[in-house]
């Protein structure tokens, strides 16, 4: 992979936006009593580079509404977040009183070449704390560009199926399946999906998520 390409990957991986400024987070003065699904992740969840209404959590909300599932989706994505940052945010995540969390973290750890053992430890701690609070967890797997070397890739990508098996979690094998590496479905940085790319992400998220949801509400 050309040096310029690698630099772009790293540059966009470390962009950081405070969680309270992250686009796509719904707010309302009217209390919403629907069960909550919290999309907990980094810029891929926050929707960096697309309008808030085209982020994957916003598109997931529209899909659930159309299917008759009465849930509120909360966008808890923070651009540039790592698993360490995510671990620090768990108490705030729990203040949202989620019923389900879609956990999408680790890509920035990998792009920075951080310790695989530490990434695994952080994800394990996040999962344990969520489960101890009675929250269901769906784990989103991640992959890295091939220039990181086969040994590192194998160890990193093995984190997700291993933790899913250990904690009996529904697993999205690769969050960007069918989207990652496609120029037509990604922004100019080659990392973050376009609105169309996020629509495909939502399709595969729904395949894993749907069996966990309450029965659709009949609309007459």
ChimeraX attribute file (.defattr): number of C-alpha atoms within 10 A of each C-alpha:
attribute: neighborCount
match mode: 1-to-1
recipient: residues
	/A:1	8
	/A:2	7
	/A:3	8
	/A:4	8
	/A:5	12
	/A:6	14
	/A:7	11
	/A:8	14
	/A:9	18
	/A:10	15
	/A:11	14
	/A:12	19
	/A:13	23
	/A:14	17
	/A:15	14
	/A:16	14
	/A:17	18
	/A:18	11
	/A:19	17
	/A:20	10
	/A:21	10
	/A:22	21
	/A:23	24
	/A:24	23
	/A:25	19
	/A:26	13
	/A:27	9
	/A:28	6
	/A:29	5
	/A:30	6
	/A:31	7
	/A:32	11
	/A:33	9
	/A:34	12
	/A:35	17
	/A:36	18
	/A:37	24
	/A:38	24
	/A:39	25
	/A:40	23
	/A:41	27
	/A:42	30
	/A:43	29
	/A:44	26
	/A:45	27
	/A:46	29
	/A:47	28
	/A:48	26
	/A:49	18
	/A:50	18
	/A:51	13
	/A:52	20
	/A:53	17
	/A:54	20
	/A:55	30
	/A:56	30
	/A:57	32
	/A:58	25
	/A:59	20
	/A:60	22
	/A:61	21
	/A:62	16
	/A:63	16
	/A:64	18
	/A:65	15
	/A:66	11
	/A:67	15
	/A:68	15
	/A:69	20
	/A:70	19
	/A:71	18
	/A:72	22
	/A:73	24
	/A:74	22
	/A:75	26
	/A:76	28
	/A:77	32
	/A:78	27
	/A:79	24
	/A:80	24
	/A:81	25
	/A:82	26
	/A:83	25
	/A:84	18
	/A:85	15
	/A:86	25
	/A:87	18
	/A:88	13
	/A:89	15
	/A:90	16
	/A:91	12
	/A:92	11
	/A:93	19
	/A:94	16
	/A:95	8
	/A:96	13
	/A:97	15
	/A:98	22
	/A:99	18
	/A:100	22
	/A:101	25
	/A:102	23
	/A:103	25
	/A:104	25
	/A:105	29
	/A:106	29
	/A:107	25
	/A:108	24
	/A:109	21
	/A:110	24
	/A:111	19
	/A:112	15
	/A:113	13
	/A:114	15
	/A:115	14
	/A:116	19
	/A:117	12
	/A:118	13
	/A:119	21
	/A:120	20
	/A:121	16
	/A:122	21
	/A:123	25
	/A:124	19
	/A:125	16
	/A:126	21
	/A:127	25
	/A:128	15
	/A:129	16
	/A:130	21
	/A:131	15
	/A:132	10
	/A:133	13
	/A:134	13
	/A:135	18
	/A:136	19
	/A:137	25
	/A:138	23
	/A:139	25
	/A:140	24
	/A:141	24
	/A:142	22
	/A:143	21
	/A:144	17
	/A:145	14
	/A:146	10
	/A:147	11
	/A:148	14
	/A:149	10
	/A:150	10
	/A:151	8
	/A:152	18
	/A:153	17
	/A:154	12
	/A:155	14
	/A:156	25
	/A:157	20
	/A:158	16
	/A:159	20
	/A:160	24
	/A:161	18
	/A:162	12
	/A:163	17
	/A:164	21
	/A:165	11
	/A:166	10
	/A:167	13
	/A:168	12
	/A:169	17
	/A:170	19
	/A:171	22
	/A:172	25
	/A:173	18
	/A:174	19
	/A:175	21
	/A:176	24
	/A:177	16
	/A:178	13
	/A:179	22
	/A:180	19
	/A:181	15
	/A:182	13
	/A:183	15
	/A:184	13
	/A:185	21
	/A:186	19
	/A:187	17
	/A:188	13
	/A:189	14
	/A:190	18
	/A:191	21
	/A:192	25
	/A:193	30
	/A:194	24
	/A:195	22
	/A:196	16
	/A:197	24
	/A:198	26
	/A:199	20
	/A:200	19
	/A:201	22
	/A:202	22
	/A:203	15
	/A:204	17
	/A:205	21
	/A:206	17
	/A:207	10
	/A:208	16
	/A:209	17
	/A:210	13
	/A:211	10
	/A:212	12
	/A:213	15
	/A:214	12
	/A:215	12
	/A:216	13
	/A:217	11
	/A:218	8
	/A:219	6
	/A:220	3
